């Protein structure tokens, strides 16, 4: 029997672990899908900016004096065509796949071709090493900036690797051309006295300069990839924090949320503590709903919940649940406070005041008034998460909650809008409740509450004379 119970607990633990893992996987998949969409949008922005800049430069070269500019015009046209092609692909395709990586290869190859093939329209033919003497590799930074907009670290590293491969390939190819001058070895610098004559020779291959520029490009690519990766992590952490804050904001006031989100375990463990519980319900809602359209019913409930929720939060309460035309709030959650009883009573009185203001507006609009009943009780309850791994909520349960609900239902029998237990009245007085909040609450003596054997001493609010 004992081994069966152990196996059962182990099976339950395994099932819980699998559900938790599946939930985490689904969250990561949603975040990954969101990142993919942002990657595509970033590439669209980068391709648009690139195409616009190249178009402006090409137009400027078109109106410049002819001759050597024809080569620049051709190069600009090719880069413009590549940019426009990228823009079309990124706009029409939701799943990019390897397209961005292919475009990076095309851009890097085109950059290498421009460096390797000097301007054929120049008045004086230039030798191949001249391409390495110019600042051609500096243009690689434009490519790195463009791919950084993708928000994809791997693509940035891919671009850096492509540029490095092109630079090394160019160096190896040009170095083997006939008549070129180069340093004695890859890592052996020439003698100082030989440097001026050798460096200014058009056939000299600046190995050291090219390697330095290549290392700089690789370092910048690595830095940008790490920056993009860190930004993605920051976005993911912020999204998780906002989800957690949104969950807290469903139950607590903004001030309380600010305090809870700074904790590692906002709600704490399951525990027993004293709380004040408030139940509020619209009187005669079922009959009212039969006389109005479903859309009006929904609008009525939304207006009721919005007004009452605001009052609860203003008094430091936690909104436990909204169920149809009723709501439950607690005070002293997640931490007990010095004025939980007084705050609950003040909240109930403020809800009645808010209801009067709402009824005045409804009367002007030609709608009938709304009546509510409120029940309040103070006592011990159990606080903690309830539900399954898939659907879990923090709640307050226990006899205190049940009695507050019964007191709310008792308002119909007593013809009042507010019923308060003796326990809450005592706590409210101890907390220093305001005189106006205690005013009008009349001791109705010990009354029998449905579902309880022992009677409960109840204080009810006297109806206001018309």
Residue pairs with C-beta under 8 A, 6 or more apart in sequence:
16 389
19 388
19 389
19 390
20 389
23 389
23 390
31 236
31 239
35 151
35 232
35 235
36 95
36 96
37 94
38 151
39 96
39 150
39 151
39 152
40 90
40 93
40 94
40 96
42 149
42 150
42 151
43 86
43 90
43 96
43 100
43 149
43 150
44 87
44 90
44 91
45 149
46 145
46 146
46 147
46 149
46 150
47 83
47 84
47 86
47 87
47 90
47 146
48 87
50 83
50 86
50 142
50 146
51 80
51 83
51 84
51 87
54 76
54 79
54 80
54 83
55 80
57 76
58 73
58 76
58 77
58 80
61 69
61 72
61 73
61 76
62 73
67 121
67 123
68 119
68 121
68 122
68 123
70 121
71 119
71 120
71 121
71 122
72 119
75 110
75 114
78 110
79 107
79 110
82 103
82 106
82 107
82 110
85 103
86 103
89 96
89 99
89 103
90 96
90 99
93 99
100 147
100 150
100 152
100 155
101 155
101 158
104 143
104 147
104 155
104 158
104 159
104 162
105 162
107 143
108 140
108 143
108 159
108 162
108 163
108 165
108 166
109 166
111 136
111 139
111 140
111 143
111 163
111 166
112 166
112 167
112 169
112 170
114 131
114 136
115 131
115 132
115 134
115 136
115 137
115 170
116 128
116 131
116 170
116 173
116 174
117 131
118 125
118 126
118 127
118 128
118 130
118 131
119 126
126 202
127 177
127 179
127 180
127 202
127 203
128 174
128 177
128 180
129 174
129 177
129 180
129 202
129 203
129 204
129 205
129 206
130 202
131 170
131 174
132 170
132 171
132 174
132 205
132 206
132 209
132 210
133 204
133 206
133 209
137 163
137 167
137 210
137 213
137 214
137 217
138 213
140 163
140 217
141 217
141 220
143 159
143 163
144 156
144 159
144 160
144 163
144 217
144 220
144 221
144 224
147 155
147 156
147 158
147 159
148 156
148 224
148 227
148 228
150 156
151 228
151 231
151 232
152 228
153 225
153 226
153 228
153 229
153 232
154 225
156 221
156 224
156 225
156 228
157 221
157 222
157 225
159 221
160 217
160 218
160 220
160 221
160 222
160 224
160 225
161 218
161 221
163 214
163 217
163 218
163 221
164 214
164 217
164 218
167 210
167 213
167 214
167 217
168 214
170 210
171 205
171 207
171 210
171 211
174 180
174 205
175 182
175 205
175 207
179 203
180 203
180 204
180 205
181 198
181 201
181 203
181 204
181 205
182 204
182 205
182 207
183 189
183 190
183 205
183 207
183 208
184 190
186 207
186 211
189 208
190 198
198 204
199 206
241 261
244 261
244 266
245 257
245 261
248 256
248 257
248 260
248 261
248 266
249 257
250 319
251 318
251 319
251 320
251 394
252 260
252 313
252 318
252 319
253 312
253 313
253 314
253 316
253 317
254 313
255 316
256 313
256 316
256 318
260 266
260 267
260 334
266 334
267 334
267 383
267 384
267 385
267 394
268 334
268 383
269 384
270 382
270 383
270 384
270 385
271 382
271 383
271 384
272 380
272 381
272 382
272 383
273 332
273 336
273 380
273 381
273 383
274 332
274 336
274 340
274 378
274 379
274 380
274 381
275 330
275 331
275 332
275 333
275 336
275 340
275 378
275 379
275 380
275 381
275 383
275 396
275 400
276 330
276 331
276 332
276 340
276 341
276 343
276 344
276 376
276 377
276 378
276 424
276 427
277 328
277 329
277 330
277 331
277 344
277 376
277 377
277 378
277 381
277 396
277 400
277 401
277 404
278 312
278 317
278 328
278 329
278 330
278 331
278 344
278 347
278 348
278 374
278 375
278 376
278 404
279 326
279 327
279 328
279 374
279 375
279 404
279 405
279 407
279 408
280 308
280 326
280 327
280 329
280 348
280 351
280 372
280 373
280 374
280 375
280 408
281 325
281 326
281 327
281 372
281 373
281 408
281 409
282 288
282 304
282 325
282 326
282 370
282 371
282 372
283 370
283 371
283 372
283 373
283 411
283 412
284 371
285 324
285 325
288 300
288 368
289 297
292 300
300 370
301 324
301 325
303 358
304 325
304 358
304 370
305 322
305 327
307 354
307 355
307 358
308 327
308 351
308 354
309 319
309 322
309 327
310 354
311 347
311 350
311 351
311 354
312 318
312 319
312 327
312 329
312 347
312 351
313 319
314 347
314 350
315 331
315 343
315 344
315 346
315 347
315 350
316 331
316 337
316 343
317 329
317 330
317 331
317 343
317 344
317 347
318 329
318 330
318 331
318 333
318 334
319 327
319 328
319 329
320 328
320 329
320 330
320 333
320 395
320 396
321 327
321 328
321 395
326 408
328 401
328 404
328 405
329 344
329 347
330 381
330 396
331 337
331 340
331 341
331 343
331 344
331 347
332 340
333 383
333 396
334 383
334 394
337 343
338 431
339 431
339 432
340 378
340 427
340 431
341 378
341 424
341 426
341 427
341 428
341 430
341 431
341 433
342 427
342 428
342 431
342 432
342 433
342 434
342 437
343 431
344 376
344 378
344 424
344 428
345 376
345 420
345 424
345 425
345 428
345 433
345 437
345 438
346 433
346 434
346 437
348 374
348 376
348 418
348 420
349 418
349 436
349 437
351 372
351 374
352 372
352 374
352 417
352 418
352 461
355 370
355 371
355 372
358 370
359 369
359 370
362 368
362 369
362 370
363 369
371 417
372 417
373 408
373 409
373 411
373 412
373 416
373 417
373 418
373 419
374 408
374 411
374 417
374 418
374 419
375 404
375 405
375 406
375 407
375 408
375 409
375 410
375 411
375 418
375 419
375 420
376 404
376 407
376 418
376 419
376 420
376 421
376 424
377 400
377 403
377 404
377 407
377 420
377 421
377 423
377 424
378 400
378 421
378 423
378 424
378 426
378 427
379 398
379 399
379 400
379 403
379 423
380 398
380 399
380 400
381 396
381 397
381 398
381 399
381 400
381 401
382 396
382 397
382 398
383 394
383 395
383 396
384 394
384 395
385 392
385 393
385 394
385 395
386 392
386 393
386 394
386 395
386 397
387 393
402 451
403 421
403 449
403 452
403 456
404 421
406 449
406 450
406 451
406 452
407 419
407 420
407 421
407 449
407 456
407 458
408 419
409 450
410 419
410 447
410 449
410 458
411 417
411 418
411 419
411 460
414 444
414 458
414 460
415 463
416 460
416 461
416 462
416 463
417 461
417 463
418 441
418 460
418 461
419 458
419 459
419 460
419 461
420 428
420 441
420 458
420 459
420 460
421 456
421 457
421 458
421 459
422 456
422 457
422 458
422 459
425 438
425 441
425 459
428 437
428 438
429 438
440 461
440 462
440 464
441 459
441 460
441 461
441 462
442 459
442 460
442 461
442 462
443 457
443 458
443 459
444 458
444 459
444 460
445 457
445 458
446 455
446 456
446 457
446 458
447 455
447 456
447 457
447 458
448 455
449 455
449 456
